[in-house]
């Protein structure tokens, strides 16, 4: 029988109650590999960690490498540690072959015989290393330059997985599934407590906002959170700003009166007239300074000095002068806030939520609110597994959250 390539690995943590061990085994088998348990030491108490050593084998070395890379996000490390392999980027905007693709989990790489923490954890990036310092950081494709030393392969990489909370708090079951049948009052009260804790630590709270916040009449509740300091940064697109400004100028959102939900006569062009007004004045801040824009979410952001990033898309009307139409530049603007945020609330906007989720470290408390459970599920499926899903109407959610925070 021909020799099968194998690698001995180890992992430690709350392997059983967090489900990590079963996920590791399932991943190995699903990818066509086999495993042998060399040792397994189970922690005696809730505070003790468990430790396991496994021998992973596969039909080919390439398949073995794929399997080891797949289980690394669960905290699996080779038993015999070596330094991370580095290769220079061949040209600007191109990673070397075999580059290590990052997760958003806490990661370290071994350089010169010591573990170096990777700064700015973010998924779908590479790791750039300066062995002279040594230091390591994530880097995007658009930002890599020829000659940058990039981690390749899976050797010398250590990932720390998120583990299930060990307290009895409501988020233990919230993280496990997305459902509309959750105790909303209890969930929102817990979210309010978390936001208070984040602000007490002096960290930013990002709100990722879709136009549904305007359509549902929830702008004032979100503005309350901005004024109280419980939302310190806002991400959105052209649409949420346009319809908020339309509501402030004409009392409609997409031509529908917010007072009674009926279409306004001639209201179909209100959003275009709103865009035109702002473009003529030169931007949102200029409209506020001129006394033309006197209420609404964008008015509140300007008057409170709260930063915002509006990222454009191909479907935008106008767009508003404040919208960043270069998607790479929009990513860079958003990334700067994502890396230092303590919490992020995603409010009824699937594409902007996924984009933001891709940039957030796994340690950032992330709450996704949408009436459609599929949106929340999609966010988790794409790797933002720290996401807390709340399936409910965004207007009702914001009103209760603002009330609970005393905003």
ChimeraX attribute file (.defattr): number of C-alpha atoms within 10 A of each C-alpha:
attribute: neighborCount
match mode: 1-to-1
recipient: residues
	/A:1	3
	/A:2	5
	/A:3	9
	/A:4	12
	/A:5	15
	/A:6	19
	/A:7	18
	/A:8	18
	/A:9	20
	/A:10	19
	/A:11	23
	/A:12	21
	/A:13	23
	/A:14	21
	/A:15	23
	/A:16	14
	/A:17	14
	/A:18	16
	/A:19	13
	/A:20	23
	/A:21	20
	/A:22	13
	/A:23	14
	/A:24	23
	/A:25	17
	/A:26	13
	/A:27	16
	/A:28	22
	/A:29	14
	/A:30	11
	/A:31	14
	/A:32	13
	/A:33	21
	/A:34	19
	/A:35	17
	/A:36	12
	/A:37	13
	/A:38	12
	/A:39	12
	/A:40	14
	/A:41	11
	/A:42	16
	/A:43	16
	/A:44	9
	/A:45	8
	/A:46	9
	/A:47	10
	/A:48	11
	/A:49	15
	/A:50	18
	/A:51	17
	/A:52	18
	/A:53	20
	/A:54	21
	/A:55	17
	/A:56	22
	/A:57	24
	/A:58	23
	/A:59	15
	/A:60	14
	/A:61	14
	/A:62	10
	/A:63	16
	/A:64	23
	/A:65	18
	/A:66	17
	/A:67	23
	/A:68	25
	/A:69	18
	/A:70	16
	/A:71	19
	/A:72	21
	/A:73	21
	/A:74	23
	/A:75	22
	/A:76	26
	/A:77	25
	/A:78	21
	/A:79	14
	/A:80	11
	/A:81	14
	/A:82	16
	/A:83	15
	/A:84	21
	/A:85	19
	/A:86	21
	/A:87	19
	/A:88	18
	/A:89	21
	/A:90	16
	/A:91	13
	/A:92	14
	/A:93	13
	/A:94	16
	/A:95	30
	/A:96	20
	/A:97	13
	/A:98	12
	/A:99	19
	/A:100	22
	/A:101	17
	/A:102	20
	/A:103	23
	/A:104	27
	/A:105	25
	/A:106	22
	/A:107	26
	/A:108	22
	/A:109	27
	/A:110	21
	/A:111	23
	/A:112	13
	/A:113	12
	/A:114	13
	/A:115	18
	/A:116	21
	/A:117	19
	/A:118	23
	/A:119	17
	/A:120	22
	/A:121	25
	/A:122	28
	/A:123	22
	/A:124	17
	/A:125	21
	/A:126	23
	/A:127	26
	/A:128	24
	/A:129	24
	/A:130	14
	/A:131	14
	/A:132	8
	/A:133	9
	/A:134	14
	/A:135	16
	/A:136	24
	/A:137	21
	/A:138	23
	/A:139	22
	/A:140	19
	/A:141	13
	/A:142	13
	/A:143	11
	/A:144	21
	/A:145	17
	/A:146	14
	/A:147	14
	/A:148	20
	/A:149	22
	/A:150	27
	/A:151	27
	/A:152	22
	/A:153	18
	/A:154	22
	/A:155	21
	/A:156	22
	/A:157	29
	/A:158	25
	/A:159	22
	/A:160	17
	/A:161	20
	/A:162	18
	/A:163	15
	/A:164	18
	/A:165	14
	/A:166	12
	/A:167	8
	/A:168	8
	/A:169	11
	/A:170	15
	/A:171	16
	/A:172	14
	/A:173	14
	/A:174	16
	/A:175	16
	/A:176	13
	/A:177	13
	/A:178	19
	/A:179	16
	/A:180	14
	/A:181	9
	/A:182	16
	/A:183	10
	/A:184	15
	/A:185	13
	/A:186	11
	/A:187	19
	/A:188	19
	/A:189	16
	/A:190	17
	/A:191	22
	/A:192	20
	/A:193	14
	/A:194	15
	/A:195	24
	/A:196	15
	/A:197	14
	/A:198	19
	/A:199	17
	/A:200	9
	/A:201	10
	/A:202	11
	/A:203	15
	/A:204	22
	/A:205	27
	/A:206	25
	/A:207	25
	/A:208	25
	/A:209	25
	/A:210	24
	/A:211	22
	/A:212	21
	/A:213	24
	/A:214	29
	/A:215	21
	/A:216	15
	/A:217	17
	/A:218	18
	/A:219	21
	/A:220	19
	/A:221	22
	/A:222	25
	/A:223	23
	/A:224	21
	/A:225	21
	/A:226	24
	/A:227	18
	/A:228	15
	/A:229	17
	/A:230	24
	/A:231	23
	/A:232	22
	/A:233	23
	/A:234	22
	/A:235	22
	/A:236	24
	/A:237	26
	/A:238	26
	/A:239	26
	/A:240	23
	/A:241	26
	/A:242	28
	/A:243	28
	/A:244	28
	/A:245	29
	/A:246	27
	/A:247	27
	/A:248	20
	/A:249	19
	/A:250	20
	/A:251	18
	/A:252	26
	/A:253	29
	/A:254	23
	/A:255	22
	/A:256	20
	/A:257	18
	/A:258	19
	/A:259	9
	/A:260	7
	/A:261	13
	/A:262	11
	/A:263	15
	/A:264	17
	/A:265	10
	/A:266	8
	/A:267	19
	/A:268	15
	/A:269	12
	/A:270	24
	/A:271	25
	/A:272	17
	/A:273	16
	/A:274	22
	/A:275	23
	/A:276	15
	/A:277	20
	/A:278	24
	/A:279	18
	/A:280	11
	/A:281	16
	/A:282	14
	/A:283	16
	/A:284	24
	/A:285	18
	/A:286	16
	/A:287	18
	/A:288	19
	/A:289	14
	/A:290	11
	/A:291	10
	/A:292	15
	/A:293	20
	/A:294	16
	/A:295	18
	/A:296	21
	/A:297	24
	/A:298	25
	/A:299	22
	/A:300	19
	/A:301	21
	/A:302	16
	/A:303	15
	/A:304	14
	/A:305	13
	/A:306	16
	/A:307	13
	/A:308	22
	/A:309	20
	/A:310	23
	/A:311	23
	/A:312	21
	/A:313	16
	/A:314	7
	/A:315	9
	/A:316	14
	/A:317	14
	/A:318	16
	/A:319	22
	/A:320	25
	/A:321	17
	/A:322	20
	/A:323	22
	/A:324	20
	/A:325	19
	/A:326	11
	/A:327	12
	/A:328	14
	/A:329	13
	/A:330	16
	/A:331	17
	/A:332	15
	/A:333	17
	/A:334	23
	/A:335	18
	/A:336	12
	/A:337	21
	/A:338	25
	/A:339	17
	/A:340	15
	/A:341	22
	/A:342	24
	/A:343	24
	/A:344	26
	/A:345	22
	/A:346	27
	/A:347	27
	/A:348	25
	/A:349	21
	/A:350	22
	/A:351	14
	/A:352	19
	/A:353	25
	/A:354	19
	/A:355	14
	/A:356	21
	/A:357	29
	/A:358	22
	/A:359	24
	/A:360	29
	/A:361	24
	/A:362	23
	/A:363	15
	/A:364	20
	/A:365	20
	/A:366	24
	/A:367	19
	/A:368	27
	/A:369	25
	/A:370	23
	/A:371	15
	/A:372	16
	/A:373	17
	/A:374	14
	/A:375	22
	/A:376	28
	/A:377	18
	/A:378	13
	/A:379	23
	/A:380	21
	/A:381	10
	/A:382	12
	/A:383	17
	/A:384	25
	/A:385	17
	/A:386	23
	/A:387	24
	/A:388	25
	/A:389	28
	/A:390	28
	/A:391	22
	/A:392	19
	/A:393	17
	/A:394	23
	/A:395	22
	/A:396	13
	/A:397	21
	/A:398	23
	/A:399	18
	/A:400	17
	/A:401	24
	/A:402	21
	/A:403	15
	/A:404	16
	/A:405	18
	/A:406	11
	/A:407	17
